[in-house]
């Protein structure tokens, strides 16, 4: 057992208890009722960074929730790594599907995590993962082994699209200046086969509202004579895909970067079992765009999905109402070269064209972002590859992700530096869902691996 492993083992229980304190605060950014808890969490994060020995810690006030900044500058001639994370979390709904209280963290043994996993909202996304960096830096500062300069940027609006972050990083560009950005808000293949996320899909998110009559109507008196907005909306949504599950919006695929056969063959090398995948989410058969594998559909192909749909009467019992309005939230995951603003415009134009004259349609764009690809020849990626190889004893596989972190492409535009996505979660960790969890193995393996990234990055930087 080396010095780093001994330090982790010695402070193991304290690390978990400190994370538990962070997880107990329901920092839900989507609901303004949780503003006090957001403010409390920002202070908790700032306090944690002060305690590990960061020199400058501050809460930057924004138009929305605070951004916590901290740094440890040991030599301006050395490279600077900016660690990004977010302290806000998704709502815990539906509460009745949680097997334990979402904001009272508990450790349970599971088939995938026999050594235990922390169950709580935010355990993996992203409190548990950014807290790994806090503890890794604690070790490096405490043992006087920090090889480079460190900066932290921990925000409180990622789960709502980071609406205040662009203005903040542009205003404080010099403060956040860096040579590479390190993020742990993604996952890896398994606990025995690590992987590095090399790409993120972009996002266009809209909300649609279909209006028929000026009020809810009696379905007996008016049914059959007046357009039902729910029926109309359902038909419009159904027309957004063809029989091969291809998106029907004109121009939607014009800028899509198609994978070469070589790239597809490389992707297929990642360990994947379709039957296990189906069983893990209790489906009898996979679905998606014809001609592509499940791994391709969920990472390098664009998508369009309805995330929520509602209208009319949804209470107990029966109410024979013909609704005045129907609503849906729709997200489109985008791939390299697709522009979210252009896609939103294409969607709007096409969706409006699908509406009959008997209804009116309103489309409200929400947050979005561009796709991002990490160059495999960058010293940041090489440093991450060496770090994973060192602690897992097996080289990581480069793997594109189906998720979106819109601020990553923004970072690239503003700072001109690459982002390295060192995730330690698993696809089975139920992020954004009831019973979210994060394996203890993954938490501690992250703390063990991250210090090696700083070491290798500094060495490669000096030799570049």
N, C-alpha and C positions, 0 to 999 in steps of 0.2 A: 504493500500500500504506500503510494507516494505522499508527499506533503499535502497536495491538493485534496486527495481522497481522505486523508486523515482529518483535515480541517472540516470537510463536509460531514464526515461521520461524527466528529466531536460536536458540531453545532446543528445536527440534523433536526432534533426536536424543536429547537428555537426557530429555525428557518420555517418549519411548518406552522408553528404558532403565530409567527409574524405574518405569514401569508393568510392564515385564518382570520386575523384581525382585519385585514384588507378586504377579504371576501364577505365579511359580515355586513359591510356597508353597501346598501343597494343603490349603487351609482348608475341609475337608469337614465340615460340621456334622452330617450324618446318621449319621456313623460315629464313635463315641467313641474309636476308636484314633487319631484325628487331633487329639485335644485339644492336644498340644504344638504342632502346626502352627497351630491356631486361636489359641493364645496368642501365637505368634510373629507372626502376621499382625496381630493387634491392636496389637502394639508397632510394627510397620512403619507402620501407619496413623497412630498417635500421633506417631511420628518425622516422618513426611511433613508433618503439620499443624504441628508445631513449627518445621520448617525454613522454611515459607512465611511465618512471622511471626505465627501465632496466639498470643494472650496467655496463655490458660489452656487447658492440655491435660491430660486425665486419662483413665485407664481406670476406668470404673465397674464394679465387680464385681457380678455378678448371680447368681441361682440357677443360671444356665447359663454362657454365654460372655460375655466383657466387652463393654460398650458404650463406644466411644471418643467422648469429648466434647471439643470445642474451641470457642473463640470469639475474636472480634475485635470488641470493643465500642468504637466511636469516639465515640459521643454517645448518651446514653440518651434524648434527645428524638427521635432518628431511628428509623425502623422497623427491626425485626429479622427477618431471614430465617433460618429453620432449614433447613439442608441435611441430608436423610436419605439414607443409603446403607447397603449391607451388604457386609461383607468375606468372608462365608462363601459357599461354592459348592456346586453339586450334585456327587454322585459322578461320576466320569468313565466309568463302565461304560456300554456294553460296550467294553472297551479295544481289542479287535481291529478295531473299526470306525473308529478314529482313523487318519488318514493321517500324523499326526506325534504326538509325545509330548504328552499333554494338559497337562502342567505344565512343558513346555519351550517357551515361546512362540516362534513363528516367523512371519515375514511371507511371505505368498503372494499372487500376483496371481490374481484370479478374474474371471469375466465381469461380475459385478455390481460388483466392486471392482478395476478395472484398475490403480488406483494402489497397490493392496496392502491386505491385511487381516491383522490379528493373530489367529492361530489359537492358542487355549489355552482351557482351562476357566476361566470367569470373565471372559474378555476383554470380553464384552458385558454379562453378568449376574453381578455388577454392578460388578466392580472397575474395568473400563475406563470405565464411565459415571460412577461417583462420583468417580473420579480426575480427570475433566474439571473438576469443580468445584474440586478442590484446586488445579489448575493455573490455572484462571480467577481464583481468589482470590489466588494467588501474583502474578499480573500486577497485579491491582488494588492489592495491598498494596505491592508493589515500586515501582510508579509513583505511589504516593500518590493513587490515584483511587477508593478504596473509598467508595461513596456512602452506605452504611448499615451497620448492625451485622450481623455474621454469626455463626451458631452451626452446629456440625456435630454430628450424631448418626449414628455409623456402627456398626451392630450386627453380631453374628456368628451369628444364629439365624434369619434370614429364610427360608432354604430349608427349615426345619423348622417354620415357622408362628409364629416369634417368641414362644415360650412364656414367656420371661422379661421381655419388653418392657413389657407392661401395668403390672406391678408397679413396674418401674424408672421409667417416665415419670410415674407417679402419685407416687412417692416424691420424684422430682427435678423435679416440675412447674415450680417456680419457676426452676430452672436452665435448663430447656428452653423457657421461655416465649417466644412468638414472635408475629409478626403475619401470617406466611404460611409455609407449608412447601413446599420445593422438592425434587422427587425426579426423578432420571433413572434409571428402572428399567423404562422402556417403550420403544416404538419410534415410527417415523414411516413414512409411506407410501413414500417413495423419497428418493433423494439430490437430486432436482430438485423434488419436491413435499413440503415439510414438512407435518407435522400435529401437533396437540396432543391428547394423550389426555384426553378429557373425562369418561370414566367407566370404572369397573372392576367386574368381576363379583365377587360374593361367593363363598364356598366352604363346603361341608360335605364333610368327608372321613372315611370310615369304613373299618374293616377287618372282614371277616366270616370266621367259622370254622364250617365244617359238619363234624360228627362223626357217624360211623356206628358200626361195631364198635369194640371196645376196643383193637384192634391191627390191623396190616396182615394181610390174609388171602390164602391161596392162591386165585387166581381160578378155578381148576378145581374145587376142592372146595366153594367158597362162592359162586361167580359165579352170578347168577340167583336166588339165595335170600336174599341180603343186600343192602341198599341201598348203592350206590356213591356216596360223598359228592361225588366229582367230577361224576358224572352229574346228581345232584340239584342241586348248585350251578349247573351250566350251565343247567339248566332254569329255576331260580329267576331267574337273571340275564336269561335270554331273555324272561321275563315282565315285565320292568321297562320295556319299550317295546312299543307296539302297531305295527300294520302301517304307520302313517304316521310312525313314529319319535317319537311323542309319549310322554312319560313317564307310566306308568300308576299311579303312587302317588296314592291319593285325597288331595285337598287340596293337591297339589304346586303347582298353578298359581293357587291362590286369591288370592294377594297379588301376583301378577306385574303390573307396570306395563306395559300394552300401549302400543306406539308409535302415535301418530296417523299418518294417511296423509301429512300434511305432513312429519312427522319421517322417515318412511320414504323419501319423495321426496328429502329433504335428504341422507340417508345414501347414496342411490343415485348422488349426484353425485360421490362419491369415485371416482377412477380405479381400475378393477378389471377384469381380464380373466380370465374363468373358465378358459379354455383354458391360459393361462400359469400360473395357480394350480395346476391339475391336473398340468401338466407338471413344475412345480417340486418336487412331492412324489411324482411317478411314480405317479399314480392315473389310471385311465381314466374314472372318473365320480365326481362329488361325491355326497354323501349327507347326510341330515339331516331335520329336522322339516319335514313337508310344508307348503307355503304360504309359506315364507320363503326369502330369498336366502342365499347363502353368507356375505356380510358380516353379515347379521342373525343367522344361526345362530351365528356365531362371536363375537358381541359383545353383543347385546341380548336373546338368548333363553337360558333356563336349559338346562342339559344334565345328563346322567348318563352317566359313562363308567367302564368297568373299566380301572384302571391297572396291574393285575397279577393273575395267577391262577396258582395252583400246587397241587401235591399229588401223592401217589403216587411212582412211580419215574420219574426224568428223566435217569438216567445213560446211558452208552453201552450198546448192545445191548438185549436184551429181558429183562424180569423180570415174570413174570405175577402181578402183585400187585393185590389189591383194597384200596385205601387206607383207612386209618382216618379220615383227615381231608382236607379240601380248604379252600383259602383264597382270598380275593380282596380287593384294595384297590379301593375305589370312591370316585370324587370327583363331586360335584355342583356345577357352577358356577351361581351364583345371580344374579338381577338385582334392580333397585331394588324395595324394599319386602319382599323375601323375607328372613325371619329364619333364620340358619343353625341355631340351636338347635331351632326349630320344624321345619325341614326334616329335621334329623337324627332327631327324634322320629317324624315321619311315615314316614320311610324305615324306621326300626327296626320300627315297628308293622306296616307292610305286608310287609316282608321276612320277618318271623317268621311272618306269616299264610300265606306261600307254601310253608313247609316242611312236608313230610309227617311223620307220626308216627315214621317209621323213622329219622330223624336228629334231632340237637339242633343248635341254631344259637346262636352267640355273636357279638354285634356290639360292636365297640370303636370309639367315636368318637375321631377324631384332631382336628387343628386345623381351624379355620374362621374365617369373617369375613363382615362385611356388604358389600354393594355400595356404591359411592361415585360421586357425580356432582359435577363441578366446575361452579359457576355461571359462565356465560359473561359475565355482567355484573360479575364481581368484578374488582378492580384487578389481582389476581395474574394472572388469565387475560389481561387486556388487555395487561399488561406482557410476558407471554410472546409474545403475538401480535405485538407491535411488535418484539420482539427477533428472532424468526424472520424476519419480513418484512425486517428490516434486513440480515441476513447472507445469506439465501437469495434475496433480491430478488424474492420472491413470497410472498403471504400464506399462512399455514398453514391447513389444513382441520381443524376440530374433528372428532374421531373417537373413538367409544367403543371400549374394548379388551375383548377376551375374557378377558384374564388377571385374576388376583386379587393384590392386595397387601393382605392383611387388616388391616395396621396403619393404613392410610389412614383408614378409618372410625373407628378407635380414636383417632387424632390429632384428628379432628374433634370427637369426644365429649369428650376431655380438655382440649384447648386452645381449642376453639371457633374455630379458624382454618382457612382453606381450604388445600387441597393442590393444587399445580400440578405436573402431570406432563410434564416436558420431556424426553422420550426422544429419543435419536439413533440407536438401533439399527434394524435392518430385520427383517422377518419371516423373511428367509432366513438370518439369522445363526446358526441352529441352537443357540439357547440350550437348555439341558437335554439336548442331544443330542451325539453324537460330532461332532468337528470344529467346535465352537463358534468363532465368530470375530467380529471387530469391525473395520469398515473404517477405515483411516487417515483417509480423508476425514471420516468421521463423528466420529472422536475429536477431530480438530483443529477441525472445524466446531462441535462442542459447546463447546470451549474459547473459541472466537471469539464464540459467541452468548450464552453465560451472562452475561458482564459487562454486556451491554446489558439483560438482565432486571433486574439490580440497579439500574441507572441509571433505567430507565423505572418500575420499581415505586416507587422513592423519590420520583420526581417526581409520580406519580399519588397516592401516599400523602399527600404534602404538600398536594395540591390537593383531596383528598377531604373 
